[in-house]
Amino acid sequence: MKEHIKKLHEIAFQKSRRIIGLMSGTSLDGLDIALCKIEGSGLETVLELERFTTIPYTEPFRDEIRKIFAKREIDFQQLCLLNPFIGTTHGEMVLNCLKDWNIPGADIDLIASHGQTVFHAPKKQHKLAGFPDATLQIGDGDHIAVKTNIITISDFRQKHIAAGGEGAPLAVYGDYYLFSKNGENRILLNMGGIANFTFLPATLDATTVFTTDTGPGNTLIDAYTRRFYHKPFDENGQIASTGKVNDALLETLKSLAFFRQSFTKTTGPEVFNFDYVETAIQKSKLPSLSRQDIIATLTRLSADTISDAIKSVIHSGESYTVYASGGGAHNPVLMDAIREQLGSCPVKLIDELGVSGDAKEAVLFAVLANETVAGNQTHFGEKEGVPGISMGKISFPQ
């Protein structure tokens, strides 16, 4: 048996594994790095978040990604160059963290890398006959493995598509294993660039677990905050709080066909972008709408579409608790609007369940990597969007 195969076999049978989860989202804020100690697998998973940090991207680094990000026409050389460049950069960030934390690389069993999404194209979105669901994440795992000398698992979304999913949301697997609770219906809401939620039944029945994207989370708010105020996001909803929601624009934005599509569905900045908003402004005949009113309206759009999606899947007479995470959970204007619309359904922060909301997505990819090497397949029923599979490609350092 080759040495790296033997090592992977040994890792699989250890009592616990130390796994670094990496997440870089569509907001392009930076790289989330979560060092997790994980025992067991499936519903027996026990996770300790040992360390967490976010390393912000430099503006030049973001600019390089934006040259190809969510665009149908790109410079293919740029795409080709960024794949190893991002992988190597992420590997360097991991090494710097380990140095700062005074942890030897030899103490880490695995790296779980989500990579950087640059395009998401489910069939419901591209509508091209004969072509499958598709998504693309770059930041090559081999480059991370060689740079860090740590076995790396990456490119998780391709197996999901190959097995009949849309490549997203993947949080459902980690959500189910980490946060399910017997006797409580839980809805785990994540508001990154795109918002999604996972329904976790009080019965723990995996076949009734449900997940979907709902539409924009922060992506439109962030984009217009950058355009108007040269800031990365609307901190604490300060800009939205000074504006007034424009009902005409809001209704035009909500008229998009995506919001009428059946669940499960996924989306991305390919749909929710400047063109989408500017077209809606023109249709609403509101060329002089103030900057604050636009951002207030986009914030309400996220709140309304998130709340409408959740309300459409919950049953009267049953109680549910929503646990929020992601950048949107830090926006009180957005959170207050969601709480108001969900009424008697409590909306809390995921932090109450023992994992930082900022770390959650990176943690969940560590869980996916743990399942890849040490888990058993969980059957989630014959429904769209949650195939019972192990995901990720394994890259060895040599």
C-alpha positions in Angstrom: 0.0 0.0 0.0 1.3 3.4 -0.9 2.3 5.6 2.0 -0.3 8.3 1.4 -3.1 5.7 1.0 -2.0 4.1 4.2 -2.1 7.5 6.0 -5.6 8.2 4.8 -6.7 4.8 6.0 -5.2 5.5 9.4 -6.9 8.9 9.6 -10.3 7.3 8.8 -10.0 4.9 11.8 -8.7 7.5 14.4 -10.9 8.2 17.3 -10.8 11.9 16.3 -9.6 14.0 13.4 -8.3 17.5 13.3 -9.6 19.1 10.1 -9.3 22.6 8.8 -12.3 23.8 7.0 -11.9 26.6 4.4 -14.7 28.7 3.0 -14.7 31.7 0.6 -18.2 32.9 -0.4 -19.7 34.9 -3.1 -19.3 38.1 -1.1 -15.5 37.8 -1.6 -14.8 39.1 1.9 -12.0 36.7 2.6 -11.1 33.2 3.6 -12.8 31.6 6.6 -10.5 29.2 8.4 -11.9 26.9 11.0 -9.8 24.3 12.9 -12.1 21.6 14.1 -11.6 18.5 16.2 -14.2 15.9 15.1 -15.1 12.6 16.6 -17.6 10.1 15.1 -19.7 10.7 12.0 -23.3 11.1 11.0 -25.6 11.9 13.8 -22.9 10.7 16.2 -20.6 13.6 15.1 -19.1 15.5 18.0 -17.3 18.7 16.9 -15.1 21.1 18.8 -14.2 24.4 17.1 -10.6 24.9 18.3 -9.7 28.0 16.3 -11.4 30.3 13.8 -10.3 33.3 11.9 -11.2 35.2 8.7 -8.3 36.5 6.6 -9.6 39.4 4.5 -8.8 39.5 0.9 -6.9 42.4 -0.5 -8.7 44.6 -2.9 -6.4 43.6 -5.8 -7.1 39.9 -5.0 -10.8 40.6 -5.2 -10.4 42.5 -8.4 -8.7 39.6 -10.0 -11.6 37.3 -9.1 -14.2 39.8 -10.2 -12.8 39.8 -13.7 -14.4 36.4 -14.2 -16.9 36.2 -11.3 -20.5 35.3 -12.3 -19.8 36.4 -15.9 -20.8 34.5 -19.0 -18.1 36.0 -21.1 -14.6 36.0 -19.6 -10.9 35.8 -20.4 -10.2 32.1 -20.2 -6.5 32.7 -19.5 -7.6 34.6 -16.3 -9.7 31.6 -15.2 -6.9 29.2 -15.9 -4.4 31.3 -13.9 -6.7 31.9 -11.0 -7.3 28.2 -10.4 -3.8 27.4 -9.1 -3.2 31.0 -7.9 -6.2 30.9 -5.5 -5.2 27.3 -4.3 -1.7 28.4 -3.6 -2.8 31.6 -1.9 -5.3 29.7 0.3 -2.5 27.2 1.2 -0.3 30.1 2.3 -3.1 31.5 4.4 -3.5 28.2 6.2 0.3 28.0 6.9 0.3 31.5 8.3 -2.7 30.7 10.6 -1.0 27.5 11.9 2.2 29.6 12.5 0.1 32.2 14.4 -1.6 29.5 16.4 1.7 27.7 17.1 0.3 24.5 15.7 2.6 22.2 13.6 1.2 21.2 10.2 1.9 17.6 11.1 -0.9 17.9 13.8 -3.5 18.5 11.1 -5.1 15.5 9.5 -7.1 17.1 6.6 -7.9 20.3 4.9 -11.4 20.7 3.6 -11.6 23.4 0.9 -14.7 24.7 -0.6 -12.8 26.8 -3.1 -14.1 30.0 -4.8 -17.4 29.8 -6.7 -17.0 31.7 -10.0 -20.2 30.5 -11.8 -23.3 28.7 -10.8 -25.6 27.4 -13.6 -28.5 25.0 -12.5 -30.7 23.8 -15.3 -33.6 25.9 -14.0 -31.4 28.9 -14.6 -29.6 28.2 -17.9 -32.6 26.4 -19.5 -30.4 24.8 -22.2 -31.8 21.5 -23.5 -29.5 18.6 -23.1 -27.2 20.2 -20.7 -27.0 19.3 -17.0 -26.9 21.4 -13.8 -23.4 22.9 -13.4 -21.3 24.9 -11.0 -17.6 25.8 -10.9 -15.4 26.4 -7.9 -11.7 27.2 -8.4 -8.7 27.1 -6.1 -7.1 23.8 -6.9 -6.9 21.2 -4.1 -3.6 19.7 -5.3 -1.9 23.1 -4.9 -3.3 23.4 -1.4 -2.0 19.9 -0.5 1.4 20.5 -2.0 1.8 23.9 -0.4 0.7 22.8 3.1 1.9 19.2 3.0 -1.6 18.2 4.3 -4.1 15.9 2.6 -6.8 18.1 1.1 -10.4 17.3 0.2 -12.0 19.8 -2.2 -14.4 20.3 -5.1 -17.4 19.0 -3.0 -20.1 20.3 -5.3 -19.4 18.2 -8.4 -20.5 14.9 -6.7 -23.7 16.5 -5.6 -24.5 17.4 -9.2 -23.4 14.0 -10.5 -25.9 12.4 -8.1 -28.8 14.6 -9.2 -28.5 17.7 -7.1 -27.8 21.3 -8.2 -24.5 21.5 -6.3 -26.1 23.5 -3.5 -27.0 24.1 -0.8 -24.5 21.7 0.8 -25.0 23.0 4.3 -27.9 20.5 4.8 -25.5 17.6 5.5 -23.5 19.3 8.3 -26.7 21.0 9.6 -28.4 17.6 10.0 -25.4 15.9 11.6 -24.5 18.8 14.0 -27.6 20.6 14.8 -30.6 18.2 14.7 -32.4 17.9 18.0 -35.0 15.4 18.9 -38.3 17.2 19.8 -37.5 20.5 18.1 -38.2 21.6 14.6 -35.3 23.7 13.5 -34.8 25.9 10.5 -31.1 26.8 10.0 -31.0 30.0 7.9 -27.8 31.1 6.4 -27.5 34.6 4.9 -24.4 34.9 2.9 -24.4 36.4 -0.6 -27.3 34.1 -1.3 -29.7 33.0 1.4 -30.6 29.4 2.0 -32.2 27.4 4.8 -32.3 23.8 6.0 -35.3 22.3 7.7 -34.4 19.8 10.5 -37.4 17.8 11.7 -38.0 17.2 15.4 -38.3 13.5 14.6 -34.7 13.3 13.3 -36.0 11.6 10.2 -33.4 12.2 7.5 -36.0 11.6 4.7 -37.9 14.7 5.7 -34.9 17.0 5.9 -35.4 19.9 3.4 -33.1 22.6 1.9 -33.2 25.3 -0.6 -31.9 28.7 -1.7 -34.4 31.5 -1.2 -32.8 34.3 -3.3 -30.5 37.2 -2.3 -29.0 37.4 1.1 -26.4 40.1 1.2 -25.2 40.1 -2.5 -27.4 43.0 -3.7 -27.0 45.1 -0.5 -23.2 44.7 -0.6 -23.0 45.5 -4.3 -24.9 48.8 -4.0 -23.1 49.7 -0.8 -19.8 49.3 -2.7 -21.2 51.3 -5.7 -22.7 54.2 -3.7 -20.5 54.4 -0.6 -17.3 52.6 -1.4 -17.8 50.3 1.6 -17.8 46.5 1.5 -21.2 46.2 3.2 -23.9 48.1 5.1 -22.5 47.8 8.6 -25.3 47.2 11.1 -27.9 48.2 8.4 -27.1 51.9 9.0 -27.7 52.9 5.4 -30.9 50.9 5.1 -32.2 52.4 8.4 -32.0 55.9 6.9 -33.9 55.0 3.7 -37.5 54.2 2.9 -38.7 51.0 1.3 -40.1 51.8 -2.2 -43.1 49.5 -2.6 -43.2 49.8 -6.4 -39.6 48.8 -6.8 -40.0 46.0 -4.3 -42.9 44.5 -6.2 -41.1 44.7 -9.5 -38.0 43.0 -7.9 -40.3 40.2 -6.5 -41.8 39.6 -9.9 -38.7 37.7 -11.0 -39.7 34.1 -12.1 -37.1 32.6 -9.7 -39.3 33.4 -6.8 -42.2 31.4 -8.3 -40.1 28.3 -9.0 -40.8 25.3 -6.9 -38.4 24.1 -4.2 -35.6 22.8 -4.2 -33.9 25.6 -6.2 -30.5 27.3 -6.2 -29.2 30.6 -7.6 -26.3 33.1 -7.4 -25.0 36.5 -8.5 -25.5 35.4 -12.1 -29.2 36.2 -11.5 -29.1 38.7 -8.6 -26.8 41.5 -9.9 -26.8 45.1 -11.0 -28.7 44.3 -14.3 -31.5 42.7 -12.3 -31.9 45.8 -10.1 -31.3 48.4 -12.7 -33.9 46.8 -15.0 -36.4 46.8 -12.1 -35.7 50.5 -11.4 -36.4 51.3 -15.1 -39.6 49.2 -15.2 -40.8 51.0 -12.0 -40.0 54.4 -13.6 -37.9 55.4 -10.6 -34.7 56.9 -12.1 -34.3 59.4 -9.3 -34.7 57.0 -6.3 -32.3 57.9 -3.5 -29.3 55.7 -2.7 -30.6 55.1 0.8 -34.1 54.1 -0.5 -32.5 51.6 -3.0 -30.5 49.9 -0.2 -33.5 49.9 2.2 -35.6 48.3 -0.6 -33.0 45.7 -1.3 -32.7 44.8 2.4 -36.5 44.4 2.5 -36.4 42.2 -0.6 -34.0 39.8 1.1 -36.2 39.8 4.3 -39.4 39.3 2.4 -38.2 36.5 0.1 -36.5 34.7 3.0 -39.6 34.9 5.1 -42.0 33.9 2.3 -39.9 30.8 1.6 -39.8 29.7 5.2 -43.5 30.4 5.7 -44.3 28.3 2.6 -42.8 25.1 4.1 -43.9 25.3 7.8 -47.1 23.8 9.0 -49.7 25.5 11.2 -50.1 24.0 14.6 -46.4 23.0 14.8 -43.6 25.1 16.5 -40.3 26.0 14.8 -37.2 27.8 15.8 -35.0 29.6 13.3 -31.3 29.8 13.9 -29.6 32.5 11.7 -26.0 32.7 10.5 -23.9 34.4 7.9 -23.2 38.1 7.3 -26.9 38.9 7.2 -27.3 37.8 10.8 -25.2 40.9 11.8 -27.7 43.3 10.0 -30.3 44.3 12.5 -32.6 45.9 9.9 -32.7 42.6 8.0 -33.1 40.5 11.1 -35.8 42.7 12.5 -37.8 42.5 9.3 -37.5 38.7 9.3 -38.6 38.4 12.9 -41.6 40.7 12.2 -42.7 38.6 9.3 -42.2 35.2 11.0 -44.3 36.3 13.9 -44.5 33.7 16.6 -41.6 31.7 15.1 -38.5 32.7 17.2 -35.4 33.8 15.2 -32.2 33.3 17.1 -28.5 33.2 16.3 -26.8 29.9 15.5 -24.2 30.8 18.1 -26.7 29.6 20.7 -26.1 26.0 19.4 -22.4 26.2 20.2 -20.9 27.2 16.8 -20.1 30.8 15.8 -22.3 31.9 12.9 -19.3 33.4 11.2 -17.5 30.0 11.3 -20.5 27.8 10.4 -19.9 27.3 6.7 -16.2 26.6 7.1 -17.1 24.2 9.9 -19.6 22.4 7.7 -17.0 21.7 5.0 -14.8 20.2 7.7 -17.8 17.9 8.6 -18.2 17.0 4.9 -14.5 16.0 4.7 -15.0 13.9 7.9 -17.9 12.1 6.3 -15.8 11.5 3.1 -13.1 9.6 5.0 -14.9 8.2 8.1 -18.7 8.4 7.5 -21.4 6.0 6.4 -23.9 7.0 3.8 -27.1 8.6 5.1 -30.3 8.1 3.1 -32.2 11.4 2.8 -35.1 10.0 0.8 -36.0 10.1 -2.8 -36.3 13.8 -3.1 -34.6 16.5 -5.2 -31.6 18.3 -3.8 -30.3 16.0 -1.0 -28.7 12.9 -2.5 -27.2 10.6 0.1 -23.5 10.7 -0.9 -20.0 11.3 0.1 -18.4 14.3 -1.6 -15.0 15.8 -2.4 -11.9 14.9 -4.3 -8.8 13.9 -2.4 -5.5 15.5 -3.1 -2.2 14.1 -1.6 0.8 16.3 -0.9 3.0 14.1 -3.1 
